[in-house]
Amino acid sequence: MNFTLSPEVEQIQERIRAFVAERIMPLENDPASFDDHENIREELLKGLRDEARSQGLWALSMPKERGGGGLDTIGMAACYEEMARSIFGPVVFNAAAPDDGNMFVLNRVATEEQKDKWLQPIIDGEVRSSIVITEPQPGAGSDPAGMMQTIAEKKGDTWVINGHKWFITGAQGADHFILLARTSDEPRRELTTFLFHSSQPGWEIIRRIPIMGPEEHGGHCELRFNGLEIPDGDRLMDIGRGMKCVQVRLGTARLTHCMRWLGMAKRALEIANDYISERQSFGIKLAERESVQLMLGEAAMAIHTGRLLVMSAAWKLDQGDFARTEVAMAKIAVADTLHKAVDTAIQLCGAKGYSKDTLLEWMYRYARQARLVDGASEVHKMVLARHFAERGLDFWSWS
């Protein structure tokens, strides 16, 4: 692949970098900028979102005719990385999970009527959204097709939903939901995807699950469905195509996680580099010590390796490939890299890094989820092993 970004993407990338540095990063230093769940307060967020939209830096993955930026996956990789140098960045530009992934799949597979009803309000920033898949034991986790317990039963032109879900990101405060439920026991055709609105009766949020944090807006919630009725017109894709719908979403969504994690990893090393360039010990600056240079260099190399994996997967997705192995490799490597970069930065900053005087402790707690979300690292390694067993030497083919 050619690693040269288009002039348009480079220009957008530079504008995002300036916006993040001038308008978002200064807010991170003020405790009053944070809500009770350690994310940006809604009042601040609204003003920043209005500014980002006015500057044409809004919903960059969405089509221009719907108010987005029209970027391909490579362009998203370059720009999302820049956004995520601030812990508040992605949500300001309407590029944060789960909205970003939900917009992507709706734009890809929904009917035009469904796009107008369910997608456009998310693009416009009028509503937030959530995707509802994971269930408590013995329900769906990394194997939704085989373990899904939530049932959708068709009665006339309506589907009736009963079941139990948990760790549903962004559910508190979301208006639009994408739901995966079992509609049959036919192999490979067991699941179907539906759309519903928060105001519809027949479901409830049981609790917002406490986590290590920090959290995305809307948290991670436990939900109960007790007779939720969904019109057949709000079914997404054909009956039995639920896993296909999820695969369309998760391939790119996993990669956008990696894009954002790389931005955070870079910021962690920036914080550490600023500190070691000034801090002196035994007569010399920390940055001049070989042991410190080895730690910083190793983490910087890991970030660049992750960037190459992300760009390789992005290029393949833009060619129409599913890029399953490339996305899996990026997901594993970048999740580890984020933790490595933040951990290295804390070590280099010493007690200051462990304190709340820097963002590093926030990042450290956030980083631990990276090896779990959108498929645990071990599951992705199993996927890679299966693909290697099937393809042999062609596993490493350039074409």
C-alpha positions in Angstrom: 0.0 0.0 0.0 1.0 3.6 -0.5 1.4 5.4 2.9 1.1 8.8 1.5 -2.1 10.5 2.7 -4.2 12.5 0.2 -3.9 16.3 0.5 -7.5 16.5 1.7 -6.9 14.0 4.6 -3.6 15.7 5.5 -5.4 19.1 5.7 -8.2 17.6 7.9 -5.7 15.9 10.1 -3.8 19.2 10.7 -7.1 21.0 11.5 -8.1 18.3 14.0 -4.6 18.5 15.6 -5.0 22.3 16.1 -8.6 22.0 17.4 -7.6 19.3 19.9 -4.6 21.3 21.1 -6.3 24.7 21.3 -9.9 23.9 22.3 -10.0 20.5 24.0 -6.7 19.7 25.8 -6.9 22.8 28.0 -10.2 21.5 29.5 -8.5 18.3 30.7 -6.6 20.3 33.4 -9.7 21.5 35.1 -11.5 19.0 37.4 -14.8 20.9 36.7 -14.6 19.7 33.1 -15.4 16.1 34.2 -18.8 14.6 34.9 -19.4 12.0 37.7 -18.2 9.2 35.4 -14.9 10.9 34.5 -15.9 12.0 31.0 -16.5 15.5 29.7 -19.5 17.4 31.1 -22.4 17.6 28.7 -22.6 21.4 28.9 -19.0 21.7 27.7 -19.4 19.0 25.1 -22.3 20.7 23.3 -20.4 23.9 22.7 -17.4 22.0 21.4 -19.5 19.8 19.1 -21.1 22.9 17.6 -17.6 24.3 16.9 -16.4 21.1 15.4 -19.5 20.9 13.1 -19.0 24.6 12.1 -15.5 23.8 11.1 -16.4 20.8 9.0 -14.8 18.3 11.4 -18.0 16.4 12.2 -18.9 12.7 11.6 -16.0 12.3 9.2 -16.9 8.6 8.4 -20.3 9.5 7.2 -21.3 10.5 3.6 -21.0 14.2 2.8 -24.6 14.3 1.6 -25.7 13.3 5.1 -23.6 16.0 6.8 -20.4 13.9 7.3 -16.9 14.1 6.0 -16.9 11.2 3.5 -13.6 9.8 4.6 -12.5 6.2 3.7 -11.0 3.9 6.3 -7.4 5.1 5.7 -8.5 8.7 6.2 -10.4 7.7 9.3 -7.3 6.1 10.7 -5.2 9.2 10.3 -7.9 11.5 11.7 -9.2 9.4 14.5 -5.7 9.0 15.9 -5.4 12.8 16.0 -8.7 13.2 17.8 -7.8 10.7 20.5 -4.7 12.6 21.6 -7.3 14.1 24.0 -9.3 11.9 26.2 -12.3 14.0 25.3 -11.5 14.2 21.6 -13.5 11.5 19.8 -16.9 12.3 21.3 -16.4 16.0 20.3 -16.1 15.1 16.7 -18.9 12.5 16.7 -16.4 9.7 16.3 -16.7 7.9 19.6 -18.0 4.4 20.3 -20.7 3.2 20.2 -22.2 5.9 17.9 -19.4 5.7 15.4 -19.9 1.9 14.8 -23.6 2.2 14.8 -23.6 4.9 12.2 -21.2 2.9 10.1 -23.5 -0.2 10.0 -26.7 1.7 9.5 -25.1 3.6 6.6 -23.9 0.3 5.1 -27.0 -1.9 5.4 -30.1 0.1 6.4 -32.8 1.0 3.8 -33.1 4.7 2.9 -36.2 5.0 5.0 -34.4 3.5 8.0 -31.4 5.8 7.4 -33.7 8.8 7.6 -35.4 7.6 10.8 -32.5 5.9 12.7 -29.2 7.1 11.2 -29.6 10.8 10.4 -30.4 11.9 14.0 -27.2 10.2 15.2 -25.2 11.9 12.5 -26.8 15.2 13.4 -25.9 14.7 17.0 -29.5 14.9 18.1 -29.5 11.5 19.7 -27.1 8.9 21.0 -27.2 5.2 20.3 -26.3 1.8 21.6 -25.9 -1.7 20.3 -27.4 -4.5 22.4 -25.7 -7.9 22.1 -23.9 -9.2 25.2 -25.7 -11.3 27.8 -25.0 -12.8 31.3 -24.0 -16.4 31.6 -25.1 -18.7 29.9 -26.0 -16.2 27.2 -24.1 -14.6 24.3 -20.6 -13.4 24.7 -17.8 -14.0 22.1 -20.1 -16.7 20.6 -23.4 -14.9 20.0 -24.7 -17.3 17.4 -24.3 -20.3 19.6 -25.3 -18.8 22.9 -27.9 -16.1 22.3 -30.7 -16.4 24.9 -32.8 -13.2 24.0 -35.7 -14.3 21.9 -37.6 -12.4 19.2 -41.0 -14.1 18.4 -43.0 -12.9 15.4 -46.7 -12.2 16.0 -48.3 -10.8 12.8 -46.3 -7.8 11.7 -44.7 -7.4 15.1 -41.7 -9.0 16.9 -42.0 -9.5 20.6 -38.6 -9.4 22.5 -37.9 -11.1 25.8 -34.4 -11.5 27.3 -31.6 -10.2 29.5 -28.5 -8.2 28.3 -25.6 -6.6 30.1 -22.4 -4.5 29.6 -24.4 -2.5 26.9 -22.2 0.5 26.2 -23.9 3.9 26.1 -27.3 2.6 27.0 -28.1 5.2 29.7 -29.1 8.3 27.7 -29.3 6.6 24.3 -32.4 7.1 22.2 -31.7 4.7 19.3 -30.8 1.0 19.8 -29.6 -1.8 17.6 -30.7 -5.2 19.1 -29.5 -8.7 18.3 -31.9 -11.5 19.2 -32.6 -15.2 18.3 -35.3 -15.8 15.8 -34.7 -19.5 15.0 -32.4 -22.4 15.6 -31.3 -22.8 12.0 -27.5 -23.0 11.8 -26.0 -19.7 10.6 -29.4 -18.1 10.4 -30.3 -18.0 14.1 -30.1 -14.3 14.7 -31.8 -11.2 13.5 -31.1 -7.5 14.1 -33.8 -5.0 15.1 -34.0 -1.2 15.8 -36.0 0.3 18.7 -36.3 3.6 20.4 -35.9 4.3 24.1 -39.5 5.5 24.5 -40.9 2.1 23.5 -42.4 0.1 26.4 -41.4 -3.4 27.3 -37.8 -2.9 28.3 -35.8 -1.3 31.2 -32.3 -0.5 32.3 -31.8 -2.5 35.5 -28.6 -0.7 36.5 -25.5 1.1 35.3 -22.8 -1.5 36.0 -19.9 0.0 38.1 -16.5 -0.5 36.4 -12.9 0.4 36.9 -13.7 3.4 34.7 -13.4 5.9 33.3 -16.6 5.5 31.2 -18.0 6.5 27.9 -21.2 8.6 28.1 -24.0 6.3 29.0 -21.9 3.8 30.8 -22.2 0.0 30.6 -25.7 -1.1 31.5 -27.7 -4.2 32.3 -31.0 -4.4 30.4 -34.2 -6.5 30.7 -36.6 -7.1 27.9 -40.2 -8.1 28.8 -42.5 -8.0 25.8 -40.8 -5.2 23.8 -42.8 -4.9 20.5 -40.9 -4.0 17.4 -42.6 -3.5 14.0 -41.2 -5.7 11.3 -40.4 -2.5 9.4 -37.8 -1.8 12.1 -36.0 -5.0 11.4 -32.5 -4.4 10.1 -31.5 -6.7 7.1 -33.3 -9.9 6.4 -34.5 -12.4 9.0 -31.6 -14.6 10.0 -28.9 -12.2 8.9 -28.1 -10.8 12.3 -24.6 -12.2 12.5 -23.8 -10.8 9.0 -25.0 -7.4 10.2 -22.8 -7.6 13.3 -19.8 -8.7 11.3 -20.3 -5.7 9.0 -20.2 -3.4 12.0 -17.6 -5.0 14.2 -14.8 -5.3 11.6 -14.5 -1.6 11.1 -15.5 -0.8 14.7 -12.7 -2.9 16.1 -10.3 -1.0 13.9 -11.6 2.4 14.9 -11.0 1.4 18.5 -7.4 0.8 17.5 -7.1 4.2 15.8 -8.3 5.9 18.9 -6.1 3.8 21.2 -3.0 4.8 19.2 -3.8 8.5 19.7 -4.0 7.9 23.4 -0.8 5.9 23.4 1.0 8.7 21.6 -0.3 11.3 24.1 0.9 9.1 27.0 4.5 9.2 25.6 4.2 12.9 25.0 3.4 13.5 28.7 6.3 11.3 29.7 8.7 13.0 27.3 7.8 16.4 28.6 8.6 15.2 32.1 11.9 13.4 31.5 13.1 16.3 29.4 13.0 18.5 32.5 13.4 16.2 35.5 17.0 15.8 36.8 18.4 13.0 38.9 22.0 12.5 40.1 23.1 15.5 38.0 21.6 14.7 34.6 18.2 14.9 33.0 16.2 11.6 32.9 16.0 11.9 29.1 19.8 11.5 28.9 19.9 8.2 30.7 20.2 5.2 28.5 17.8 3.1 30.5 15.1 5.8 30.1 15.8 6.0 26.4 15.4 2.2 26.0 12.0 2.3 27.6 10.8 5.3 25.6 12.2 3.9 22.3 10.6 0.5 22.8 7.2 2.0 23.5 7.5 4.4 20.5 8.4 1.4 18.2 5.3 -0.5 19.5 3.1 2.4 18.6 4.5 2.6 15.1 4.1 -1.2 14.6 0.4 -0.8 15.7 0.0 2.1 13.2 1.3 -0.1 10.4 -1.1 -2.9 11.3 -4.0 -0.5 11.4 -3.2 1.1 8.1 -2.8 -2.4 6.5 -6.2 -3.4 7.7 -7.7 -0.1 6.7 -6.3 -0.4 3.2 -7.8 -3.9 2.8 -11.2 -2.7 4.0 -11.1 0.1 1.5 -10.4 -2.5 -1.2 -13.6 -4.3 -0.3 -11.9 -7.1 1.7 -13.3 -8.2 5.1 -9.7 -8.0 6.4 -10.5 -10.4 9.2 -6.9 -11.5 9.9 -5.6 -7.9 9.6 -8.2 -6.5 11.9 -7.7 -9.3 14.4 -3.9 -8.7 14.4 -4.3 -4.9 14.9 -6.8 -5.4 17.7 -4.5 -7.7 19.6 -1.3 -5.7 19.1 -2.8 -2.2 19.6 -4.6 -3.2 22.8 -1.3 -4.4 24.2 0.5 -1.3 22.9 -1.9 1.1 24.6 -1.2 -0.6 28.0 2.5 -0.7 27.3 2.7 3.0 26.4 0.7 4.2 29.4 2.5 1.9 31.8 5.9 3.1 30.4 4.8 6.7 30.8 3.7 6.2 34.4 7.0 4.5 35.2 9.0 7.3 33.6 7.0 10.0 35.4 7.3 8.2 38.8 5.0 9.3 41.5 3.6 12.1 39.4 2.5 9.6 36.8 0.6 7.6 39.4 -1.1 10.7 40.8 -4.0 12.6 39.3 -1.7 15.5 38.4 -1.4 13.9 35.0 -3.9 12.1 32.8 -1.9 8.9 32.9 -3.8 7.2 35.8 -7.1 7.9 33.9 -5.5 6.3 30.8 -4.2 3.3 32.7 -7.6 2.4 34.0 -9.1 2.9 30.6 -6.4 0.9 28.8 -7.2 -2.3 30.7 -10.5 -2.7 28.9 -8.8 -2.7 25.5 -8.0 -6.4 25.7 -11.6 -7.3 26.4 -13.9 -5.0 24.3 -15.1 -6.2 20.8 -13.7 -9.6 21.5 -11.0 -10.7 24.0 -7.5 -10.9 22.6 -7.5 -14.7 23.1 -10.6 -15.0 20.8 -8.8 -13.0 18.1 -5.7 -15.2 18.5 -7.9 -18.3 17.9 -9.3 -16.6 14.8 -5.7 -16.1 13.5 -4.7 -19.7 14.3 -7.8 -21.0 12.3 -6.9 -18.8 9.3 -3.3 -19.9 9.4 -4.4 -23.6 9.5 -6.6 -23.0 6.5 -4.2 -20.9 4.4 -0.8 -22.0 5.3 1.9 -20.0 3.7 -0.7 -17.8 2.0 -1.6 -16.4 5.4 1.3 -13.9 4.8 0.3 -13.1 1.2 0.7 -9.5 0.2 -2.2 -9.6 -2.3 
